C-alpha cells in the first residue's frame, strides 16, 4: 500500500470513529435523566419583611416526599400579620416554583400565610414535580414578662421628684418599636417627662420636666410615623392657667408647636394625634373660656403655621379621646347626659373631616357610660371602640364594637365581666383596647375592686369569643387611666401600669427567648 493510500484510509477511519463518539455522546445526553424537583431551603427573614417580623424564621425542609407532598412547618407568634409575608427559598438548579400557577421569586413574592400555602416545584423538562405545603403554626413560647420598672427619681435625676404623678401614657415609636411613656412627676412641680425603653432600661427623652406645670392630670402623647413624639397638655403657665399647649421633640430638645396656650380653653379628657401632614387634638372644654361654651367638644388642627380650632358638633360633652395610625385620626366625644350616645369624628387634614358615628349606641344598649372609653385602629383601618354600656333591663358591661357604616357592630359577644364601682367621680374601672397586627382585639384593665391585679384578654380567632381574663401582675395600680396596652407592627405587645409606690411597670409580650 502506498503512503498516500495509507493516509487516506486512516483519515476515513478516524472520521468514522469521531462520528461514532459524537453520536454516542448525543445519545447519552438524550438518555440522561433531568434533575429532581426539590426545595432546598425555606424561611421568612426580617430583612425581607421589614416592619412585619422582628426576627428570622427558618424552616427545616424534609428531603423525602410522602404521597408526592412535603410538609414544611414554621412557628410564629399568632399576633404577627401573615397576610403578605415574603419567603426566601432555594430549589435545585433548573427548577421552577409556583403558587396557584403564579411563578415565585425568592425575597420578592408575597403570599397570604393565614392559611397553608402550596408551592409546586417543577424540574426543567417538566417531567417531575413536588408539592410543598407551608403552614405557619402558632408559637407556644409567647409569654408576658416584666421587662423593666421606671423609677421617676432615677430617670429624671431630680431628688425632689418622689414618683409618677397622674399615671402614664404609653405609645410605641413606629420607626423603632420602642415603648415611650409620658408621665407627670410627683414633687414640688408637676411637670411632664418622657422616657423610652431601650434594651433593658429606661432613658429620658430630652430634658426632664420640660413642660410648664400641668393643670390637673390632663395630657396626651402621640408619636408620628417619622418617630417624632408630640405632647398635648393643659398648661398652667398659659394666660388663663389652663389653655392647651403642644410640644414636640426635635431630636435634641422639646419645642412648642405654635404658641403657648394656643387657644383660650380649659381642656379636659384630651387626646392628640400626630399625622403625616398635620396634628389633630381633641378635648372637652371644662369651663366657660374664650368663645366656647362649657363642656363643648373642641378640635384643633395644625395647618403648618397656626392652629385652627372649632367646636365641630353641638351639645355638651363630658369626655373625649383620640386614636391615630399616623395617617388618620379619630376623635370620640361622649355627651355629658344620658343616654351617653357616642359621636366620632374622622380627620386626615384641615379640609378632610367627617362624622363617622353620629350619636349612636351599640345594638341593644339603652345607655352608654361617660367614662372608661378607648379606641384602637386595626391594621386594615377598621376603627374599634371599647366602651361601657347598659343593655335594656341589664347592668353596665364592657363591650367592644367596630364602627361600620355609621353604626356600632359588637365584636365577639359579651366581654367577661370586669368588676368596677362608680360613685360620682370615683370611677374604679380602667379599660384599654389594642389591635394586634393580625387583627386580634386585646383588652387590658386594672381590677381595682377585686384582687387589685392587672389583667388582659383577647378575642380567640377560632371561637370568635373572648377568652377568660388572664392576670399578668399582682401589684395594685394607683393612678386613674394609667393602664395601657399597645402592639408593634411586628406583633410584640406591651402593657404598662403604675403601682402604689408611684413606679411604672412595663410588661412585654414576646417569644421567650426574645424577652430581654
C-alpha positions in Angstrom: 0.0 0.0 0.0 1.3 3.4 -0.9 1.8 6.0 1.7 -0.9 8.1 0.0 -3.4 5.3 0.2 -2.5 4.5 3.8 -3.1 8.1 4.9 -6.4 8.2 3.1 -7.6 5.0 4.8 -6.5 6.2 8.2 -8.3 9.5 7.8 -11.6 7.8 6.9 -11.3 5.5 9.9 -10.6 8.5 12.2 -13.6 10.4 10.9 -15.8 7.3 11.4 -14.6 6.9 15.0 -15.2 10.6 15.7 -18.7 10.4 14.2 -19.4 7.3 16.4 -18.2 9.1 19.5 -20.3 12.2 18.8 -23.4 10.1 18.2 -22.7 8.2 21.4 -22.4 11.5 23.4 -25.7 12.7 22.0 -27.4 9.5 22.9 -26.0 9.6 26.4 -27.1 13.3 26.8 -30.5 12.4 25.4 -30.9 9.5 27.9 -29.6 11.4 30.9 -32.5 12.0 33.4 -33.5 15.6 34.2 -32.7 17.0 37.7 -35.0 16.3 40.6 -37.7 18.7 41.6 -36.6 19.7 45.1 -36.8 22.6 47.6 -33.5 23.0 49.4 -34.2 25.8 51.9 -37.1 27.9 53.1 -37.7 30.7 55.6 -39.1 34.1 56.4 -36.5 36.7 57.1 -36.7 40.0 58.9 -34.8 41.7 56.1 -37.4 40.7 53.5 -40.4 41.6 55.8 -39.4 45.0 57.3 -41.8 46.2 59.9 -43.6 42.8 59.9 -41.1 40.4 61.5 -38.8 41.1 64.4 -36.5 38.1 63.7 -35.8 35.4 61.2 -37.9 32.2 61.0 -36.1 29.4 59.1 -37.7 26.1 58.5 -36.3 22.6 58.1 -37.3 21.2 54.7 -37.8 17.4 54.7 -35.8 15.6 52.0 -38.4 12.9 51.3 -41.9 13.5 49.9 -44.8 11.5 51.3 -47.5 10.8 48.8 -45.9 13.3 46.4 -46.1 16.1 49.0 -43.7 17.6 51.6 -45.0 19.5 54.6 -43.0 22.4 56.0 -43.9 24.0 59.3 -42.9 27.3 60.7 -43.8 28.5 64.2 -44.5 32.2 64.6 -46.3 34.5 67.1 -50.0 34.5 66.5 -50.0 38.3 66.6 -47.8 38.6 63.5 -49.6 39.8 60.4 -49.3 36.9 58.0 -51.4 38.3 55.2 -48.5 39.3 52.9 -45.3 37.5 54.0 -42.3 37.3 51.7 -40.5 34.0 51.7 -36.8 33.3 51.0 -36.1 29.9 49.4 -33.8 27.9 47.1 -34.5 24.9 44.8 -32.5 22.6 42.6 -30.8 24.3 39.7 -33.1 24.3 36.7 -36.2 24.0 38.9 -39.2 26.5 38.8 -41.6 27.2 41.7 -45.1 28.4 41.6 -48.1 29.1 43.9 -51.5 28.8 42.2 -49.8 29.0 38.9 -48.0 32.2 39.8 -44.2 32.0 39.5 -42.4 32.8 42.7 -39.3 34.9 43.2 -37.4 34.4 46.4 -37.2 37.5 48.6 -39.8 39.3 46.4 -43.2 37.4 46.1 -45.6 37.9 48.9 -48.4 35.4 49.8 -51.1 35.2 52.4 -50.0 32.6 55.0 -53.1 33.0 57.2 -53.8 29.5 55.8 -51.4 26.8 54.4 -49.8 27.8 51.1 -49.0 25.1 48.5 -45.8 25.5 46.5 -45.3 23.4 43.4 -41.6 22.8 42.4 -41.1 21.6 38.8 -37.9 20.4 37.2 -36.5 21.7 33.9 -38.2 19.3 31.4 -41.4 19.3 33.5 -41.2 15.6 33.9 -41.1 15.8 37.7 -42.8 18.0 40.3 -43.4 18.0 44.0 -45.8 20.0 46.2 -44.5 21.7 49.3 -47.2 22.8 51.8 -46.0 25.6 54.1 -48.0 26.0 57.3 -47.4 28.7 59.9 -48.2 27.4 63.4 -48.8 29.5 66.5 -45.7 29.7 68.6 -46.2 28.1 72.0 -43.5 30.1 73.7 -45.2 33.5 73.8 -45.1 35.0 77.3 -45.8 38.2 79.2 -42.6 39.1 81.1 -41.8 42.2 83.2 -39.2 44.0 81.2 -38.4 47.0 83.4 -39.6 49.3 86.2 -39.4 53.1 85.7 -38.4 55.0 88.8 -39.1 58.7 88.2 -36.4 59.9 90.6 -33.7 57.9 88.8 -34.9 58.7 85.3 -35.2 62.5 85.9 -32.1 62.7 88.0 -34.0 65.0 90.3 -34.1 64.1 94.0 -37.1 66.3 94.6 -39.2 64.0 92.3 -40.9 61.5 94.5 -42.6 59.4 91.9 -45.1 59.4 89.0 -47.9 61.8 89.0 -51.1 61.3 87.0 -50.3 57.9 85.8 -48.6 57.4 82.4 -49.4 57.3 78.7 -47.8 54.6 76.6 -47.0 54.9 72.9 -44.8 52.9 70.6 -42.3 54.5 68.2 -43.5 53.4 64.7 -39.9 53.5 63.4 -38.1 51.6 66.2 -40.9 49.8 68.0 -39.5 51.2 71.3 -42.0 51.9 74.1 -42.3 55.6 75.2 -44.1 56.8 78.3 -45.2 60.3 79.2 -45.8 61.0 82.8 -46.2 63.8 85.3 -43.6 63.9 88.1 -44.7 64.0 91.7 -42.9 66.6 93.6 -42.7 70.4 94.0 -43.5 71.0 90.3 -46.0 68.7 88.5 -44.4 68.8 85.0 -44.1 66.2 82.3 -41.3 63.9 81.4 -41.0 61.4 78.5 -38.9 58.3 78.8 -38.2 55.5 76.3 -37.3 51.9 77.0 -34.0 51.0 75.2 -32.6 47.5 75.5 -33.3 46.8 79.2 -33.6 50.2 80.8 -35.5 53.5 80.7 -33.9 56.7 79.4 -35.4 60.2 79.4 -36.1 61.8 76.0 -34.7 65.3 76.1 -34.8 67.2 79.3 -36.8 66.0 82.3 -39.8 68.1 83.5 -39.7 70.0 80.2 -43.2 71.4 80.2 -44.8 74.1 82.4 -46.8 72.8 85.3 -49.8 70.8 84.1 -53.3 71.7 85.2 -54.8 68.6 86.8 -53.8 65.4 85.0 -54.8 66.5 81.5 -52.2 65.5 78.9 -51.8 63.1 76.0 -49.0 61.9 73.7 -48.6 60.5 70.2 -45.6 59.6 68.0 -45.6 60.4 64.3 -44.6 57.9 61.7 -41.2 59.6 61.4 -40.6 58.9 65.1 -41.3 62.4 66.4 -43.0 62.5 69.8 -45.7 65.1 70.4 -47.2 66.1 73.8 -50.6 67.9 74.4 -51.2 69.2 77.9 -53.3 71.7 79.9 -50.7 74.4 80.5 -50.8 76.1 83.9 -48.3 78.6 82.7 -50.6 79.9 79.9 -52.7 83.1 80.1 -55.7 81.5 81.7 -53.5 78.9 83.5 -55.3 76.0 81.7 -55.0 76.5 78.0 -53.7 73.7 75.8 -50.1 73.7 74.6 -48.4 71.2 72.2 -44.7 70.4 72.2 -42.6 68.1 70.1 -39.2 66.6 70.4 -37.0 67.8 67.5 -34.2 65.3 68.2 -32.3 67.4 70.7 -34.9 69.4 72.6 -38.6 69.9 73.2 -40.1 72.9 71.5 -43.6 74.4 71.2 -45.8 73.8 68.2 -47.3 77.2 67.6 -47.8 79.4 70.6 -48.0 78.5 74.2 -51.7 78.1 75.3 -52.7 78.3 71.6 -56.4 78.6 72.4 -58.3 80.1 75.3 -59.8 76.9 76.7 -59.9 74.9 79.9 -59.4 71.5 78.4 -60.1 68.1 79.9 -60.2 64.5 78.6 -57.8 65.4 75.8 -56.1 63.5 73.0 -53.5 64.2 70.4 -52.9 62.5 67.0 -49.7 63.1 65.0 -50.4 62.6 61.3 -48.0 62.7 58.4 -49.0 66.2 57.4 -50.7 67.7 60.4 -51.5 67.4 64.1 -55.1 66.9 65.4 -56.1 67.5 69.0 -59.5 66.8 70.7 -60.7 67.8 74.1 -63.7 68.8 76.2 -63.9 72.4 77.4 -64.4 72.0 81.2 -65.2 75.7 81.8 -66.5 78.7 80.0 -63.5 80.1 78.3 -63.0 82.2 75.1 -65.7 81.8 72.6 -66.5 78.2 73.6 -69.3 77.1 75.9 -68.7 75.0 78.9 -68.4 71.3 78.0 -68.2 72.0 74.3 -66.5 69.5 72.0 -63.3 71.1 70.7 -61.0 70.0 67.9 -57.8 71.8 66.7 -55.8 71.1 63.5 -52.3 72.4 62.9 -52.0 73.8 59.3 -48.3 74.2 59.4 -48.2 77.7 60.7 -51.2 78.1 63.1 -53.8 76.2 64.9 -57.4 76.1 63.5 -59.8 75.5 66.4 -63.5 74.8 66.3 -66.4 73.2 68.1 -67.4 70.8 65.3 -70.6 69.4 66.9 -73.2 71.0 69.1 -74.2 70.0 72.6 -72.4 69.4 75.9 -69.8 66.7 76.3 -68.3 65.0 79.3 -65.4 63.1 77.8 -63.1 63.0 74.7 -60.4 60.7 73.4 -58.4 60.2 70.2 -56.9 57.3 68.2 -54.5 57.5 65.3 -52.5 55.3 62.9 -50.3 58.1 61.7 -52.4 58.7 58.6 -55.9 59.4 60.0 -57.2 60.5 63.4 -60.5 59.8 65.2 -61.9 61.9 67.9 -64.5 60.4 70.3 -67.0 62.6 72.2 -69.4 61.4 74.9 -72.3 63.6 75.9 -72.5 64.9 79.5 -76.0 63.4 80.0 -77.8 60.2 79.4 -78.1 58.2 77.2 -74.4 59.0 76.6 -74.5 58.1 72.9 -71.1 58.1 71.2 -70.1 60.5 68.4 -66.8 60.0 66.5 -65.2 62.5 64.0 -62.6 61.4 61.5 -59.9 63.8 60.4 -57.0 63.5 58.0 -56.3 67.2 57.4 -57.9 70.6 58.0 -60.1 70.1 54.9 -60.7 66.3 55.2 -63.1 65.8 58.1 -66.3 63.9 58.6 -68.6 62.4 61.2 -68.3 58.6 61.1 -70.6 57.9 64.1 -73.4 60.3 65.0 -74.8 59.9 68.5 -75.1 56.1 68.3 -75.1 53.3 70.9 -74.4 49.6 70.2 -77.4 47.5 69.2 -79.4 46.5 72.3 -77.9 49.2 74.6 -80.1 51.9 76.2 -77.3 53.9 77.7 -73.6 54.3 77.3 -71.2 55.4 80.1 -69.5 58.7 80.3 -66.0 57.4 81.3 -63.7 54.5 80.5 -63.8 54.6 76.7 -60.9 53.6 74.4 -60.4 53.4 70.7 -58.0 51.5 68.5 -57.4 51.2 64.8 -56.8 47.8 63.2 -54.0 47.3 60.5 -56.8 47.3 57.8 -58.0 50.7 59.0 -61.1 49.4 60.9 -61.9 51.5 64.0 -62.8 49.7 67.2 -64.5 51.3 70.2 -64.1 49.8 73.7 -66.8 51.3 75.9 -69.2 50.6 78.7 -73.0 50.4 78.0 -76.1 49.3 79.7 -78.5 46.9 77.9 -82.2 47.2 78.3 -83.1 45.9 81.8 -79.4 44.9 82.4 -76.4 46.2 84.2 -73.4 48.1 82.8 -70.9 46.0 81.0 -67.8 46.4 78.8 -68.3 45.9 75.1 -66.0 46.2 72.1 -67.6 47.3 68.8 -66.5 48.0 65.3 -67.6 51.2 63.6 -69.2 50.0 60.3 -71.3 52.2 58.0 -72.1 54.7 60.7 -73.1 52.1 63.3 -71.6 50.0 66.1 -71.3 46.3 65.5 -70.5 44.2 68.6 -67.3 42.1 68.4 -67.1 38.7 69.9 -70.2 38.8 72.0 -70.1 39.7 75.7 -66.8 40.6 77.3 -66.3 38.6 80.5 -67.5 40.7 83.5 -64.9 43.3 84.6 -65.6 44.4 88.1 -65.9 48.1 88.9 -67.7 50.6 91.0 -68.8 54.1 90.2 -69.8 56.8 92.6 -69.8 60.2 91.1 -66.2 60.8 90.0 -64.9 57.8 92.0 -64.5 55.5 89.0 -62.8 52.3 89.5 -62.5 50.6 86.2 -59.8 51.4 83.7 -60.0 49.5 80.4 -57.8 50.0 77.3 -58.0 48.5 73.8 -55.4 47.5 71.3 -55.4 45.6 68.0 -52.6 43.2 67.2 -51.1 43.2 63.7 -53.0 40.1 62.8 -56.3 41.9 63.6 -56.9 40.3 67.0 -58.5 42.7 69.5 -57.0 42.9 73.1 -58.3 44.5 76.3 -56.2 45.4 79.3 -57.6 46.5 82.6 -56.9 47.1 86.3 -59.2 45.3 88.7 -59.5 48.0 91.4 -62.4 46.3 93.3 -61.1 42.7 93.3 -57.6 41.4 93.8 -56.0 44.6 92.5 -54.4 42.7 89.6 -53.6 43.8 86.1 -55.4 41.6 83.5 -55.7 41.2 79.8 -57.9 39.2 77.4 -58.3 38.8 73.7 -60.7 37.6 71.1 -60.0 33.9 70.2 -59.5 33.6 66.4 -61.2 30.2 66.3 -64.2 30.5 68.6 -64.6 34.2 67.9 -65.3 34.7 71.6 -63.4 36.5 74.3 -61.1 34.3 76.4 -61.3 34.5 80.2 -59.2 37.3 81.7 -55.5 36.5 82.3 -53.6 38.1 85.2 -50.1 39.3 84.5 -49.4 41.2 87.7 -50.5 41.2 91.3 -49.3 44.8 92.1 -52.1 47.3 92.8 -52.4 50.1 90.3 -52.6 53.6 91.7 -53.4 56.3 89.2 -56.6 56.6 87.1 -56.0 55.9 83.4 -52.5 54.5 83.8 -53.2 51.0 82.4 -52.0 50.9 78.7 -51.7 48.3 76.0 -50.1 48.5 72.6 -48.5 46.3 69.9 -45.6 46.9 67.5 -46.1 46.2 63.8 -44.1 43.0 64.3 -46.5 41.6 66.9 -44.6 42.4 70.2 -47.0 43.6 72.9 -46.5 46.0 75.8 -48.6 46.7 78.9 -47.8 49.4 81.4 -49.3 50.4 84.8 -48.3 52.5 87.8 -48.1 50.8 91.2 -49.0 52.1 94.6 -45.4 53.2 95.1 -45.7 55.5 92.0 -43.4 53.5 89.8 -44.3 52.4 86.2 -44.1 48.7 85.3 -43.5 47.6 81.7 -44.6 44.1 80.6 -43.5 42.7 77.2 -45.3 40.0 75.2 -42.8 38.2 73.0 -41.2 34.8 72.4 -39.5 33.5 75.5 -36.0 33.6 74.0 -36.5 37.1 72.7 -37.6 38.6 76.0 -34.9 40.9 77.5 
